[in-house]
């Protein structure tokens, strides 16, 4: 399971520069003019995990396979996109495909870089994008609630669309709908405005460590838990450094982690994801699952036959596996447990599935 994050924002706010930094590539064209990105750029990035490194070392694995995250650099949106302005409907259709939305917001002054609006106003920029997404949702809802289409929908989906329509039309917070329905039901509704959001404040070098008045506005509105301060340009430059130089530079500008790692952490938090591992002589591998995932469902991430024929899961916690230095001693010391279909997989579990096809 690889989750997808779409990077959205007004034209020329640094989306492509951030994409290139996160994916350590020059795939996205990053120039100083609006609509530089037309077709979305997609980059699949391994998720760094020191736990997997340790497991691979202990098991003397031939291969080490990280789980991944996909970043999608989506073309800049402008006011009127829901009616086809700019790259309009193409932009909105690309957002429908992602699991989470990274709102890239410009939080720095510069006369050298064009800005769509006359003044730098992070909250106004966000509202422009959010409004277009809501308008696109309303148009989609109206079509689906048409008499011809209603016949093919179950009661729960009809109720979700009707309530969402009322909330948007009344100008209320769309997240209110999260209180009434489970995320899996809402996801199948295809609504753009309810997708989980991360807010990335793109700043200059002087504001990386402590932020500035613009980032303060974003944090006050959306909270620290959903906001990350990044300099896309500095992140891109750091990719040109070796590990020692990068570490020294990060200490100099007083940041503890890279933008990629911070985004991954936030992504896992807002999407409520966990990681389990498989480890042996052939390979050690990380797998991404939803929190509170049952063992058979986790087995299905490896292969559908594992879920269908699930019998038991040999289970060892990460700390016990490390302490026992692998499977043999974990079994000898009684640290390995046999868990059944009702077992909820914990973050960091090392699993070996027994199944019958």
BALOBA-1460 file (C-alpha; in Angstrom, 3 decimals):
// residues 357
<rec num="1" residu="x" x="0.000" y="0.000" z="0.000"/>
<rec num="2" residu="x" x="1.571" y="3.246" z="-1.178"/>
<rec num="3" residu="x" x="-0.319" y="6.404" z="-0.353"/>
<rec num="4" residu="x" x="-0.532" y="9.367" z="-2.718"/>
<rec num="5" residu="x" x="-0.106" y="13.014" z="-1.767"/>
<rec num="6" residu="x" x="-1.059" y="15.691" z="-4.281"/>
<rec num="7" residu="x" x="0.835" y="18.997" z="-4.069"/>
<rec num="8" residu="x" x="-1.609" y="21.805" z="-4.865"/>
<rec num="9" residu="x" x="-1.513" y="25.581" z="-4.770"/>
<rec num="10" residu="x" x="-1.779" y="28.721" z="-6.849"/>
<rec num="11" residu="x" x="0.586" y="28.994" z="-9.831"/>
<rec num="12" residu="x" x="4.190" y="29.840" z="-9.057"/>
<rec num="13" residu="x" x="4.212" y="29.169" z="-5.290"/>
<rec num="14" residu="x" x="7.001" y="26.552" z="-5.412"/>
<rec num="15" residu="x" x="5.119" y="23.286" z="-5.967"/>
<rec num="16" residu="x" x="7.478" y="21.951" z="-8.630"/>
<rec num="17" residu="x" x="10.556" y="23.023" z="-6.672"/>
<rec num="18" residu="x" x="9.210" y="21.144" z="-3.634"/>
<rec num="19" residu="x" x="8.374" y="18.112" z="-5.780"/>
<rec num="20" residu="x" x="11.921" y="18.026" z="-7.150"/>
<rec num="21" residu="x" x="13.324" y="18.315" z="-3.626"/>
<rec num="22" residu="x" x="11.098" y="15.555" z="-2.211"/>
<rec num="23" residu="x" x="11.809" y="13.166" z="-5.061"/>
<rec num="24" residu="x" x="15.461" y="14.230" z="-5.435"/>
<rec num="25" residu="x" x="14.935" y="14.757" z="-9.143"/>
<rec num="26" residu="x" x="14.584" y="17.412" z="-11.793"/>
<rec num="27" residu="x" x="11.491" y="15.769" z="-13.255"/>
<rec num="28" residu="x" x="9.223" y="18.766" z="-12.645"/>
<rec num="29" residu="x" x="9.900" y="21.892" z="-14.685"/>
<rec num="30" residu="x" x="10.290" y="24.783" z="-12.241"/>
<rec num="31" residu="x" x="10.296" y="28.200" z="-13.870"/>
<rec num="32" residu="x" x="9.240" y="31.716" z="-12.901"/>
<rec num="33" residu="x" x="5.922" y="31.898" z="-14.754"/>
<rec num="34" residu="x" x="2.358" y="30.658" z="-14.100"/>
<rec num="35" residu="x" x="1.170" y="27.253" z="-15.359"/>
<rec num="36" residu="x" x="4.694" y="25.931" z="-15.757"/>
<rec num="37" residu="x" x="3.304" y="22.503" z="-14.805"/>
<rec num="38" residu="x" x="0.535" y="21.257" z="-17.102"/>
<rec num="39" residu="x" x="0.484" y="17.482" z="-16.814"/>
<rec num="40" residu="x" x="1.012" y="16.187" z="-13.267"/>
<rec num="41" residu="x" x="4.484" y="14.937" z="-12.360"/>
<rec num="42" residu="x" x="4.535" y="11.753" z="-10.284"/>
<rec num="43" residu="x" x="7.407" y="10.625" z="-8.070"/>
<rec num="44" residu="x" x="7.517" y="7.453" z="-5.947"/>
<rec num="45" residu="x" x="9.793" y="7.855" z="-2.931"/>
<rec num="46" residu="x" x="10.992" y="5.192" z="-0.447"/>
<rec num="47" residu="x" x="9.998" y="5.907" z="3.155"/>
<rec num="48" residu="x" x="13.153" y="5.960" z="5.303"/>
<rec num="49" residu="x" x="12.797" y="3.703" z="8.356"/>
<rec num="50" residu="x" x="15.712" y="2.926" z="10.679"/>
<rec num="51" residu="x" x="13.789" y="-0.021" z="12.072"/>
<rec num="52" residu="x" x="13.919" y="-1.772" z="8.699"/>
<rec num="53" residu="x" x="17.659" y="-1.129" z="8.484"/>
<rec num="54" residu="x" x="18.124" y="-2.861" z="11.840"/>
<rec num="55" residu="x" x="15.892" y="-5.813" z="10.937"/>
<rec num="56" residu="x" x="17.747" y="-6.358" z="7.673"/>
<rec num="57" residu="x" x="21.045" y="-6.351" z="9.541"/>
<rec num="58" residu="x" x="19.858" y="-8.880" z="12.128"/>
<rec num="59" residu="x" x="18.283" y="-11.234" z="9.558"/>
<rec num="60" residu="x" x="21.250" y="-10.807" z="7.184"/>
<rec num="61" residu="x" x="18.734" y="-10.209" z="4.409"/>
<rec num="62" residu="x" x="19.790" y="-10.259" z="0.766"/>
<rec num="63" residu="x" x="17.302" y="-7.467" z="-0.014"/>
<rec num="64" residu="x" x="15.839" y="-4.533" z="1.914"/>
<rec num="65" residu="x" x="12.595" y="-3.034" z="0.596"/>
<rec num="66" residu="x" x="11.125" y="0.157" z="2.016"/>
<rec num="67" residu="x" x="7.470" y="1.052" z="1.724"/>
<rec num="68" residu="x" x="6.798" y="4.042" z="-0.535"/>
<rec num="69" residu="x" x="4.932" y="7.322" z="-0.797"/>
<rec num="70" residu="x" x="3.888" y="8.930" z="-4.089"/>
<rec num="71" residu="x" x="4.051" y="12.685" z="-4.582"/>
<rec num="72" residu="x" x="2.051" y="14.241" z="-7.413"/>
<rec num="73" residu="x" x="2.899" y="17.762" z="-8.577"/>
<rec num="74" residu="x" x="-0.440" y="19.102" z="-9.846"/>
<rec num="75" residu="x" x="-0.818" y="22.126" z="-12.119"/>
<rec num="76" residu="x" x="-1.498" y="25.470" z="-10.414"/>
<rec num="77" residu="x" x="-5.128" y="26.418" z="-9.851"/>
<rec num="78" residu="x" x="-6.729" y="29.854" z="-10.258"/>
<rec num="79" residu="x" x="-10.049" y="31.407" z="-9.313"/>
<rec num="80" residu="x" x="-12.731" y="30.035" z="-11.628"/>
<rec num="81" residu="x" x="-11.088" y="26.627" z="-12.086"/>
<rec num="82" residu="x" x="-14.368" y="24.830" z="-11.329"/>
<rec num="83" residu="x" x="-15.784" y="26.616" z="-14.399"/>
<rec num="84" residu="x" x="-12.794" y="25.720" z="-16.555"/>
<rec num="85" residu="x" x="-10.575" y="28.763" z="-15.952"/>
<rec num="86" residu="x" x="-6.816" y="28.168" z="-16.217"/>
<rec num="87" residu="x" x="-6.312" y="24.420" z="-16.345"/>
<rec num="88" residu="x" x="-9.573" y="24.060" z="-14.436"/>
<rec num="89" residu="x" x="-11.214" y="20.676" z="-14.691"/>
<rec num="90" residu="x" x="-7.945" y="18.887" z="-15.471"/>
<rec num="91" residu="x" x="-6.493" y="20.157" z="-12.174"/>
<rec num="92" residu="x" x="-9.575" y="19.072" z="-10.219"/>
<rec num="93" residu="x" x="-9.679" y="15.602" z="-11.768"/>
<rec num="94" residu="x" x="-6.063" y="15.002" z="-10.717"/>
<rec num="95" residu="x" x="-6.898" y="15.850" z="-7.083"/>
<rec num="96" residu="x" x="-9.583" y="13.162" z="-7.042"/>
<rec num="97" residu="x" x="-6.898" y="10.489" z="-7.376"/>
<rec num="98" residu="x" x="-4.878" y="11.351" z="-4.246"/>
<rec num="99" residu="x" x="-5.267" y="10.195" z="-0.627"/>
<rec num="100" residu="x" x="-4.149" y="13.480" z="0.923"/>
<rec num="101" residu="x" x="-3.720" y="17.056" z="-0.275"/>
<rec num="102" residu="x" x="-0.554" y="19.051" z="0.430"/>
<rec num="103" residu="x" x="-1.512" y="22.723" z="0.288"/>
<rec num="104" residu="x" x="1.603" y="24.579" z="-0.833"/>
<rec num="105" residu="x" x="1.302" y="28.163" z="0.413"/>
<rec num="106" residu="x" x="3.722" y="30.981" z="-0.364"/>
<rec num="107" residu="x" x="4.978" y="32.569" z="2.864"/>
<rec num="108" residu="x" x="7.835" y="34.795" z="1.711"/>
<rec num="109" residu="x" x="8.353" y="38.141" z="-0.027"/>
<rec num="110" residu="x" x="10.362" y="38.395" z="-3.236"/>
<rec num="111" residu="x" x="10.288" y="40.866" z="-6.104"/>
<rec num="112" residu="x" x="12.104" y="38.338" z="-8.298"/>
<rec num="113" residu="x" x="9.324" y="35.740" z="-8.291"/>
<rec num="114" residu="x" x="5.960" y="36.494" z="-9.894"/>
<rec num="115" residu="x" x="2.857" y="36.207" z="-7.738"/>
<rec num="116" residu="x" x="-0.644" y="35.612" z="-9.069"/>
<rec num="117" residu="x" x="-2.154" y="38.111" z="-6.620"/>
<rec num="118" residu="x" x="-0.913" y="41.615" z="-5.937"/>
<rec num="119" residu="x" x="-0.026" y="40.908" z="-2.294"/>
<rec num="120" residu="x" x="1.250" y="37.858" z="-0.405"/>
<rec num="121" residu="x" x="-1.749" y="36.543" z="1.544"/>
<rec num="122" residu="x" x="-1.457" y="32.854" z="2.540"/>
<rec num="123" residu="x" x="-4.988" y="32.481" z="3.882"/>
<rec num="124" residu="x" x="-6.548" y="34.141" z="0.845"/>
<rec num="125" residu="x" x="-4.527" y="31.831" z="-1.400"/>
<rec num="126" residu="x" x="-5.815" y="28.796" z="0.495"/>
<rec num="127" residu="x" x="-9.406" y="30.035" z="0.348"/>
<rec num="128" residu="x" x="-9.143" y="30.391" z="-3.441"/>
<rec num="129" residu="x" x="-8.203" y="26.736" z="-3.800"/>
<rec num="130" residu="x" x="-10.664" y="25.501" z="-1.183"/>
<rec num="131" residu="x" x="-13.545" y="27.436" z="-2.763"/>
<rec num="132" residu="x" x="-12.868" y="25.948" z="-6.193"/>
<rec num="133" residu="x" x="-12.762" y="22.461" z="-4.724"/>
<rec num="134" residu="x" x="-16.094" y="23.031" z="-2.963"/>
<rec num="135" residu="x" x="-17.682" y="24.423" z="-6.133"/>
<rec num="136" residu="x" x="-16.445" y="21.378" z="-8.038"/>
<rec num="137" residu="x" x="-17.962" y="19.157" z="-5.333"/>
<rec num="138" residu="x" x="-21.321" y="20.939" z="-5.602"/>
<rec num="139" residu="x" x="-21.376" y="20.432" z="-9.356"/>
<rec num="140" residu="x" x="-20.537" y="16.739" z="-8.922"/>
<rec num="141" residu="x" x="-23.168" y="16.324" z="-6.182"/>
<rec num="142" residu="x" x="-25.898" y="17.962" z="-8.287"/>
<rec num="143" residu="x" x="-25.201" y="15.578" z="-11.166"/>
<rec num="144" residu="x" x="-25.197" y="12.515" z="-8.944"/>
<rec num="145" residu="x" x="-28.396" y="13.516" z="-7.132"/>
<rec num="146" residu="x" x="-30.203" y="13.813" z="-10.444"/>
<rec num="147" residu="x" x="-33.217" y="11.477" z="-10.649"/>
<rec num="148" residu="x" x="-31.535" y="9.227" z="-13.220"/>
<rec num="149" residu="x" x="-28.383" y="8.729" z="-11.148"/>
<rec num="150" residu="x" x="-30.032" y="8.395" z="-7.710"/>
<rec num="151" residu="x" x="-31.360" y="4.963" z="-8.632"/>
<rec num="152" residu="x" x="-27.833" y="3.497" z="-8.703"/>
<rec num="153" residu="x" x="-26.782" y="4.780" z="-5.244"/>
<rec num="154" residu="x" x="-27.284" y="3.246" z="-1.811"/>
<rec num="155" residu="x" x="-28.923" y="5.179" z="1.032"/>
<rec num="156" residu="x" x="-25.681" y="5.950" z="2.847"/>
<rec num="157" residu="x" x="-24.046" y="7.532" z="-0.213"/>
<rec num="158" residu="x" x="-27.182" y="9.563" z="-0.940"/>
<rec num="159" residu="x" x="-27.205" y="10.833" z="2.631"/>
<rec num="160" residu="x" x="-23.505" y="11.773" z="2.484"/>
<rec num="161" residu="x" x="-24.025" y="13.793" z="-0.702"/>
<rec num="162" residu="x" x="-27.161" y="15.522" z="0.594"/>
<rec num="163" residu="x" x="-25.512" y="16.518" z="3.880"/>
<rec num="164" residu="x" x="-22.311" y="17.645" z="2.097"/>
<rec num="165" residu="x" x="-24.384" y="19.810" z="-0.241"/>
<rec num="166" residu="x" x="-26.152" y="21.479" z="2.697"/>
<rec num="167" residu="x" x="-22.874" y="22.103" z="4.551"/>
<rec num="168" residu="x" x="-21.157" y="23.674" z="1.535"/>
<rec num="169" residu="x" x="-24.170" y="25.811" z="0.597"/>
<rec num="170" residu="x" x="-24.510" y="27.035" z="4.195"/>
<rec num="171" residu="x" x="-20.830" y="28.013" z="4.291"/>
<rec num="172" residu="x" x="-20.058" y="25.629" z="7.167"/>
<rec num="173" residu="x" x="-16.836" y="23.690" z="7.713"/>
<rec num="174" residu="x" x="-16.973" y="20.614" z="5.476"/>
<rec num="175" residu="x" x="-15.100" y="18.615" z="8.129"/>
<rec num="176" residu="x" x="-18.363" y="18.583" z="10.096"/>
<rec num="177" residu="x" x="-19.373" y="15.613" z="7.952"/>
<rec num="178" residu="x" x="-16.499" y="13.586" z="9.429"/>
<rec num="179" residu="x" x="-18.443" y="13.464" z="12.706"/>
<rec num="180" residu="x" x="-21.284" y="11.491" z="11.107"/>
<rec num="181" residu="x" x="-19.611" y="9.036" z="8.720"/>
<rec num="182" residu="x" x="-16.583" y="6.764" z="8.610"/>
<rec num="183" residu="x" x="-13.664" y="7.842" z="6.441"/>
<rec num="184" residu="x" x="-13.994" y="4.778" z="4.168"/>
<rec num="185" residu="x" x="-17.583" y="5.758" z="3.298"/>
<rec num="186" residu="x" x="-16.586" y="9.365" z="2.686"/>
<rec num="187" residu="x" x="-13.669" y="8.297" z="0.501"/>
<rec num="188" residu="x" x="-15.985" y="6.436" z="-1.857"/>
<rec num="189" residu="x" x="-18.063" y="9.615" z="-2.215"/>
<rec num="190" residu="x" x="-15.272" y="11.173" z="-4.304"/>
<rec num="191" residu="x" x="-15.596" y="14.590" z="-2.643"/>
<rec num="192" residu="x" x="-12.494" y="16.767" z="-3.016"/>
<rec num="193" residu="x" x="-12.975" y="19.132" z="-0.101"/>
<rec num="194" residu="x" x="-12.996" y="16.420" z="2.584"/>
<rec num="195" residu="x" x="-9.628" y="14.915" z="1.663"/>
<rec num="196" residu="x" x="-7.097" y="15.050" z="4.551"/>
<rec num="197" residu="x" x="-4.894" y="18.135" z="4.303"/>
<rec num="198" residu="x" x="-1.310" y="19.108" z="5.160"/>
<rec num="199" residu="x" x="-0.352" y="22.761" z="4.979"/>
<rec num="200" residu="x" x="3.186" y="23.486" z="3.756"/>
<rec num="201" residu="x" x="4.456" y="27.018" z="4.297"/>
<rec num="202" residu="x" x="7.109" y="27.723" z="1.667"/>
<rec num="203" residu="x" x="9.534" y="30.215" z="3.246"/>
<rec num="204" residu="x" x="12.937" y="31.785" z="2.569"/>
<rec num="205" residu="x" x="16.109" y="30.637" z="4.344"/>
<rec num="206" residu="x" x="15.798" y="33.215" z="7.133"/>
<rec num="207" residu="x" x="12.408" y="31.840" z="8.214"/>
<rec num="208" residu="x" x="13.094" y="28.084" z="8.211"/>
<rec num="209" residu="x" x="13.837" y="27.718" z="11.916"/>
<rec num="210" residu="x" x="11.243" y="30.044" z="13.469"/>
<rec num="211" residu="x" x="8.813" y="30.965" z="10.696"/>
<rec num="212" residu="x" x="7.488" y="34.473" z="10.096"/>
<rec num="213" residu="x" x="4.291" y="36.522" z="10.245"/>
<rec num="214" residu="x" x="2.856" y="34.617" z="7.258"/>
<rec num="215" residu="x" x="3.475" y="31.183" z="8.776"/>
<rec num="216" residu="x" x="2.001" y="32.432" z="12.073"/>
<rec num="217" residu="x" x="-1.270" y="33.102" z="10.240"/>
<rec num="218" residu="x" x="-1.355" y="29.592" z="8.796"/>
<rec num="219" residu="x" x="-0.546" y="27.915" z="12.124"/>
<rec num="220" residu="x" x="-3.154" y="29.999" z="13.937"/>
<rec num="221" residu="x" x="-5.784" y="28.947" z="11.388"/>
<rec num="222" residu="x" x="-4.956" y="25.262" z="10.909"/>
<rec num="223" residu="x" x="-2.843" y="24.290" z="13.926"/>
<rec num="224" residu="x" x="0.748" y="23.081" z="14.327"/>
<rec num="225" residu="x" x="-0.227" y="19.447" z="13.944"/>
<rec num="226" residu="x" x="-1.203" y="20.004" z="10.291"/>
<rec num="227" residu="x" x="1.386" y="22.617" z="9.334"/>
<rec num="228" residu="x" x="4.989" y="22.249" z="8.144"/>
<rec num="229" residu="x" x="7.480" y="25.040" z="7.485"/>
<rec num="230" residu="x" x="9.767" y="24.276" z="4.526"/>
<rec num="231" residu="x" x="12.012" y="26.175" z="2.172"/>
<rec num="232" residu="x" x="11.545" y="24.296" z="-1.096"/>
<rec num="233" residu="x" x="14.597" y="25.970" z="-2.591"/>
<rec num="234" residu="x" x="16.842" y="25.057" z="0.364"/>
<rec num="235" residu="x" x="15.528" y="21.461" z="0.362"/>
<rec num="236" residu="x" x="16.424" y="21.240" z="-3.313"/>
<rec num="237" residu="x" x="19.932" y="22.574" z="-2.673"/>
<rec num="238" residu="x" x="20.503" y="20.108" z="0.185"/>
<rec num="239" residu="x" x="19.960" y="17.228" z="-2.212"/>
<rec num="240" residu="x" x="23.196" y="18.203" z="-3.920"/>
<rec num="241" residu="x" x="25.165" y="17.636" z="-0.687"/>
<rec num="242" residu="x" x="26.599" y="14.412" z="0.675"/>
<rec num="243" residu="x" x="25.328" y="13.118" z="4.028"/>
<rec num="244" residu="x" x="28.009" y="14.834" z="6.124"/>
<rec num="245" residu="x" x="27.567" y="18.169" z="4.367"/>
<rec num="246" residu="x" x="23.792" y="17.928" z="4.634"/>
<rec num="247" residu="x" x="23.944" y="17.204" z="8.367"/>
<rec num="248" residu="x" x="26.311" y="20.132" z="8.944"/>
<rec num="249" residu="x" x="24.146" y="22.481" z="6.905"/>
<rec num="250" residu="x" x="20.981" y="21.423" z="8.749"/>
<rec num="251" residu="x" x="22.701" y="22.171" z="12.047"/>
<rec num="252" residu="x" x="23.769" y="25.572" z="10.685"/>
<rec num="253" residu="x" x="20.228" y="26.594" z="9.701"/>
<rec num="254" residu="x" x="18.802" y="24.930" z="12.844"/>
<rec num="255" residu="x" x="16.468" y="22.309" z="11.393"/>
<rec num="256" residu="x" x="16.258" y="18.815" z="12.865"/>
<rec num="257" residu="x" x="14.864" y="16.892" z="9.909"/>
<rec num="258" residu="x" x="14.355" y="17.135" z="6.164"/>
<rec num="259" residu="x" x="11.134" y="18.300" z="4.572"/>
<rec num="260" residu="x" x="10.599" y="14.802" z="3.151"/>
<rec num="261" residu="x" x="10.756" y="13.140" z="6.556"/>
<rec num="262" residu="x" x="8.484" y="15.780" z="8.106"/>
<rec num="263" residu="x" x="5.914" y="15.331" z="5.344"/>
<rec num="264" residu="x" x="5.990" y="11.541" z="5.693"/>
<rec num="265" residu="x" x="5.387" y="11.808" z="9.445"/>
<rec num="266" residu="x" x="2.478" y="14.202" z="8.942"/>
<rec num="267" residu="x" x="1.089" y="12.021" z="6.158"/>
<rec num="268" residu="x" x="1.102" y="8.920" z="8.347"/>
<rec num="269" residu="x" x="-0.579" y="10.864" z="11.160"/>
<rec num="270" residu="x" x="-3.428" y="12.417" z="9.191"/>
<rec num="271" residu="x" x="-4.083" y="9.261" z="7.140"/>
<rec num="272" residu="x" x="-3.841" y="7.100" z="10.300"/>
<rec num="273" residu="x" x="-1.277" y="4.674" z="8.926"/>
<rec num="274" residu="x" x="1.002" y="2.107" z="10.588"/>
<rec num="275" residu="x" x="3.915" y="-0.037" z="9.399"/>
<rec num="276" residu="x" x="4.506" y="-3.752" z="9.899"/>
<rec num="277" residu="x" x="7.522" y="-5.754" z="8.758"/>
<rec num="278" residu="x" x="8.467" y="-9.111" z="7.308"/>
<rec num="279" residu="x" x="12.067" y="-10.195" z="7.798"/>
<rec num="280" residu="x" x="14.169" y="-13.190" z="6.848"/>
<rec num="281" residu="x" x="17.334" y="-14.217" z="4.970"/>
<rec num="282" residu="x" x="15.848" y="-13.449" z="1.538"/>
<rec num="283" residu="x" x="14.467" y="-9.993" z="2.325"/>
<rec num="284" residu="x" x="13.355" y="-7.588" z="5.011"/>
<rec num="285" residu="x" x="10.429" y="-5.428" z="3.961"/>
<rec num="286" residu="x" x="8.179" y="-2.676" z="5.322"/>
<rec num="287" residu="x" x="4.433" y="-2.663" z="4.622"/>
<rec num="288" residu="x" x="1.978" y="0.207" z="5.110"/>
<rec num="289" residu="x" x="-1.468" y="-0.469" z="6.592"/>
<rec num="290" residu="x" x="-4.298" y="1.525" z="8.127"/>
<rec num="291" residu="x" x="-4.342" y="1.762" z="11.933"/>
<rec num="292" residu="x" x="-6.436" y="-0.920" z="13.666"/>
<rec num="293" residu="x" x="-5.863" y="-3.245" z="10.708"/>
<rec num="294" residu="x" x="-6.776" y="-6.896" z="11.371"/>
<rec num="295" residu="x" x="-4.145" y="-9.552" z="10.692"/>
<rec num="296" residu="x" x="-5.898" y="-11.104" z="7.622"/>
<rec num="297" residu="x" x="-6.170" y="-7.673" z="6.012"/>
<rec num="298" residu="x" x="-2.475" y="-7.039" z="6.671"/>
<rec num="299" residu="x" x="-1.690" y="-10.407" z="5.095"/>
<rec num="300" residu="x" x="-3.646" y="-9.274" z="2.035"/>
<rec num="301" residu="x" x="-1.182" y="-6.421" z="1.542"/>
<rec num="302" residu="x" x="1.413" y="-9.075" z="0.698"/>
<rec num="303" residu="x" x="-0.857" y="-11.220" z="-1.469"/>
<rec num="304" residu="x" x="-4.617" y="-11.682" z="-1.766"/>
<rec num="305" residu="x" x="-4.156" y="-15.461" z="-1.266"/>
<rec num="306" residu="x" x="-2.640" y="-14.765" z="2.160"/>
<rec num="307" residu="x" x="-5.845" y="-13.020" z="3.228"/>
<rec num="308" residu="x" x="-8.211" y="-15.605" z="1.734"/>
<rec num="309" residu="x" x="-6.381" y="-18.576" z="3.263"/>
<rec num="310" residu="x" x="-5.290" y="-16.890" z="6.499"/>
<rec num="311" residu="x" x="-4.751" y="-19.280" z="9.430"/>
<rec num="312" residu="x" x="-2.461" y="-17.573" z="11.942"/>
<rec num="313" residu="x" x="0.154" y="-14.832" z="12.152"/>
<rec num="314" residu="x" x="3.458" y="-15.512" z="13.875"/>
<rec num="315" residu="x" x="4.004" y="-12.189" z="15.629"/>
<rec num="316" residu="x" x="6.932" y="-10.552" z="17.413"/>
<rec num="317" residu="x" x="7.079" y="-6.948" z="18.580"/>
<rec num="318" residu="x" x="9.918" y="-4.835" z="17.201"/>
<rec num="319" residu="x" x="11.610" y="-4.389" z="20.601"/>
<rec num="320" residu="x" x="11.488" y="-8.135" z="21.340"/>
<rec num="321" residu="x" x="12.829" y="-9.030" z="17.880"/>
<rec num="322" residu="x" x="15.771" y="-6.672" z="18.340"/>
<rec num="323" residu="x" x="16.451" y="-7.893" z="21.873"/>
<rec num="324" residu="x" x="16.334" y="-11.541" z="20.773"/>
<rec num="325" residu="x" x="18.332" y="-10.805" z="17.603"/>
<rec num="326" residu="x" x="15.899" y="-12.538" z="15.244"/>
<rec num="327" residu="x" x="13.255" y="-15.225" z="14.865"/>
<rec num="328" residu="x" x="15.016" y="-18.271" z="16.434"/>
<rec num="329" residu="x" x="15.661" y="-16.701" z="19.851"/>
<rec num="330" residu="x" x="12.255" y="-14.947" z="19.785"/>
<rec num="331" residu="x" x="10.661" y="-18.408" z="19.542"/>
<rec num="332" residu="x" x="12.988" y="-19.939" z="22.154"/>
<rec num="333" residu="x" x="12.270" y="-17.197" z="24.701"/>
<rec num="334" residu="x" x="8.502" y="-17.254" z="24.138"/>
<rec num="335" residu="x" x="8.401" y="-13.777" z="22.596"/>
<rec num="336" residu="x" x="6.718" y="-15.032" z="19.420"/>
<rec num="337" residu="x" x="2.934" y="-15.210" z="19.619"/>
<rec num="338" residu="x" x="0.411" y="-16.974" z="17.371"/>
<rec num="339" residu="x" x="-2.352" y="-14.460" z="16.609"/>
<rec num="340" residu="x" x="-5.686" y="-15.186" z="14.901"/>
<rec num="341" residu="x" x="-8.155" y="-13.351" z="12.670"/>
<rec num="342" residu="x" x="-9.192" y="-10.867" z="15.360"/>
<rec num="343" residu="x" x="-5.666" y="-9.633" z="16.076"/>
<rec num="344" residu="x" x="-5.134" y="-5.911" z="15.472"/>
<rec num="345" residu="x" x="-1.668" y="-5.418" z="14.014"/>
<rec num="346" residu="x" x="0.532" y="-2.992" z="15.979"/>
<rec num="347" residu="x" x="2.945" y="-0.506" z="14.453"/>
<rec num="348" residu="x" x="6.374" y="-2.160" z="14.247"/>
<rec num="349" residu="x" x="5.144" y="-5.784" z="14.459"/>
<rec num="350" residu="x" x="7.248" y="-8.360" z="12.622"/>
<rec num="351" residu="x" x="4.876" y="-10.899" z="11.077"/>
<rec num="352" residu="x" x="5.082" y="-14.269" z="9.382"/>
<rec num="353" residu="x" x="1.743" y="-15.477" z="8.002"/>
<rec num="354" residu="x" x="0.489" y="-19.038" z="7.983"/>
<rec num="355" residu="x" x="-2.092" y="-19.593" z="5.259"/>
<rec num="356" residu="x" x="-3.750" y="-22.309" z="3.230"/>
<rec num="357" residu="x" x="-4.735" y="-21.812" z="-0.415"/>
